Amino acid sequence: MSFLTPRLFAIAKMVDIEDVVADIGTDHAYLPIYLAKDNKAKKIYACDINEKPLEVAKHNINSFDVKDKIELILSDGISWLKHRPAIHINECIIAGLGSNTMLDILKNDSDQIDCYIIASQTSFDPIREWVKKNKYFIEQETIVLDNEILYEVIKVNKFAGTKVKNKLDILFGPILRKEINQLFLDKWVSEEAKLRNLLIQVPEQDSKHKQIQKKLKLLGKFINKELKQNETN
Ligand SMILES: C[S@@+](CC[C@H](N)C(=O)[O-])C[C@H]1O[C@@H](n2cnc3c(N)ncnc32)[C@H](O)[C@@H]1O
């Protein structure tokens, strides 16, 4: 379906056939509609904290004639699941929000959910730190270019995949940093420039200044090594 942006399409590709899916912060419900129309998911719970987006979602779902597969839920994050203990979610999508809001949502993490597909609008480090702390795994990671912005999308699996072991895994992703491609290099060259800019603006006595310096050091070492290797190949 042409209305899916490259970012939403990258998320949809991580959903396994015939799964039960929840889309948190569904907004227009384009992703659930695509998954239902394409017969990819068995059932989709399209959830949002606000009534307005759910009204739009309802209209879109009716227009595409997929209301038998999609249930709309008005709720903050995944808190609704504890009132529906019979429901089991194979993939819970959280996309288009910042990492801090996502971490708030993930405080209600439950055994009723097997995997998360996450596409944060902000830095991924807090999400990968959460994965490490919970001893979960990363099953898939990708970078996608959408409207001139580079987005990371990750699939977190509670039972199998790659572990998040160290600072490099947290910053770059344990899978992405082993399968380096041009989008990865573009993303980190641009992040490095943004961080250098930020460093000038944050006063030296602010603890954030040291944090940015540390991140830049890690980034510089890793990216320069990879860029050099890329040039020699
Ligand atoms: C920018 S839209 C993202 C839409 C879509 N997920 C995407 O990635 O394109 C964010 C949506 O998340 C909803 N939202 C924000 N905080 C939420 C929360 N804690 N729980 C559920 N939905 C939330 C907003 O109402 C809004 O509709």
The ligand as an SDF file (V2000), in Angstrom:
LIG
                    3D

 27 29  0  0  0  0  0  0  0  0999 V2000
    3.8610   11.0520   16.1470 C   0  0  0  0  0  0  0  0  0  0  0  0
    2.5370    9.9480   16.3730 S   0  0  0  0  0  0  0  0  0  0  0  0
    3.2710    8.4400   15.8310 C   0  0  0  0  0  0  0  0  0  0  0  0
    2.3670    7.6850   14.8750 C   0  0  0  0  0  0  0  0  0  0  0  0
    2.9200    6.3660   14.3870 C   0  0  0  0  0  0  0  0  0  0  0  0
    3.1430    5.4320   15.4740 N   0  0  0  0  0  0  0  0  0  0  0  0
    4.2170    6.5820   13.6170 C   0  0  0  0  0  0  0  0  0  0  0  0
    5.2720    6.0930   14.0560 O   0  0  0  0  0  0  0  0  0  0  0  0
    4.1700    7.2220   12.5640 O   0  0  0  0  0  0  0  0  0  0  0  0
    2.4800    9.7260   18.1080 C   0  0  0  0  0  0  0  0  0  0  0  0
    1.1520    9.1630   18.5950 C   0  0  0  0  0  0  0  0  0  0  0  0
    1.3690    8.5760   19.8720 O   0  0  0  0  0  0  0  0  0  0  0  0
    0.3090    8.9100   20.7480 C   0  0  0  0  0  0  0  0  0  0  0  0
    0.8560    8.7740   22.1150 N   0  0  0  0  0  0  0  0  0  0  0  0
    1.6880    9.6210   22.7790 C   0  0  0  0  0  0  0  0  0  0  0  0
    1.9830    9.1300   24.0040 N   0  0  0  0  0  0  0  0  0  0  0  0
    1.3450    7.9330   24.1020 C   0  0  0  0  0  0  0  0  0  0  0  0
    1.2280    6.9650   25.1400 C   0  0  0  0  0  0  0  0  0  0  0  0
    1.8630    7.1030   26.3180 N   0  0  0  0  0  0  0  0  0  0  0  0
    0.4550    5.8730   24.9170 N   0  0  0  0  0  0  0  0  0  0  0  0
   -0.1910    5.7070   23.7420 C   0  0  0  0  0  0  0  0  0  0  0  0
   -0.1400    6.6100   22.7360 N   0  0  0  0  0  0  0  0  0  0  0  0
    0.6200    7.7000   22.9060 C   0  0  0  0  0  0  0  0  0  0  0  0
   -0.1230   10.3070   20.3090 C   0  0  0  0  0  0  0  0  0  0  0  0
   -1.4490   10.5790   20.6810 O   0  0  0  0  0  0  0  0  0  0  0  0
    0.0660   10.2150   18.7790 C   0  0  0  0  0  0  0  0  0  0  0  0
   -1.1220    9.8100   18.1460 O   0  0  0  0  0  0  0  0  0  0  0  0
  1  2  1  0
  2  3  1  0
  2 10  1  0
  3  4  1  0
  4  5  1  0
  5  6  1  0
  5  7  1  0
  7  8  2  0
  7  9  1  0
 10 11  1  0
 11 12  1  0
 11 26  1  0
 12 13  1  0
 13 14  1  0
 13 24  1  0
 14 15  1  0
 14 23  1  0
 15 16  2  0
 16 17  1  0
 17 18  1  0
 17 23  2  0
 18 19  1  0
 18 20  2  0
 20 21  1  0
 21 22  2  0
 22 23  1  0
 24 25  1  0
 24 26  1  0
 26 27  1  0
M  CHG  2   2   1   9  -1
M  END
$$$$
